[in-house]
Amino acid sequence: MWGPLFKSTGSTAYLLQIIISLLIIVFFCLILVYFVILQFQKHNYAKMTWDRCGKKGFGLRLEEDISRGQFLIEYVGEVTFNFMYAAG
């Protein structure tokens, strides 16, 4: 996937290459997490309203155009699975 950082074939250089690659991956993951957390702190959600949805009850309707990948809403609550729900 990535080319070698060093031309040497020694085990020390290979180990150093792996360590540097892992540090780069961790660095980019930390940056991504920082920006996701920043998005939550700004409460920069899309504008929505509650709307009647026929027999189904209520739903959310967007009041503005959104772009691909835009953060819409934060779900706060417990996530359960079917087997947990069935167990009562």
C-alpha positions, 0 to 999 in steps of 0.5 A: 500500500505505502512505499518504503520510507527507507531503501535499506533492507535491514531489520532495524530500518524495517522496524523504524519504518513500521513505527513511523507508519503507525505514528502517522496513522495514530496522528491522523486518527487523533486529528479526525477525532478532534474535528468530530468532537469539535462538531459536537461542541459547536452544536452545528446541526441541520435545521429540522422540525417535527412533522406529522407522518400519517399513520406512523406518527411523527418524523423530522423534516429538514428545513434547509438543503444539506451537502453530502457528509454534513452532520445532521443530528446527534442521537442521545440515548441507549442503543439496544439490540433485538435480543436485548429487547426480546429479553425484556 
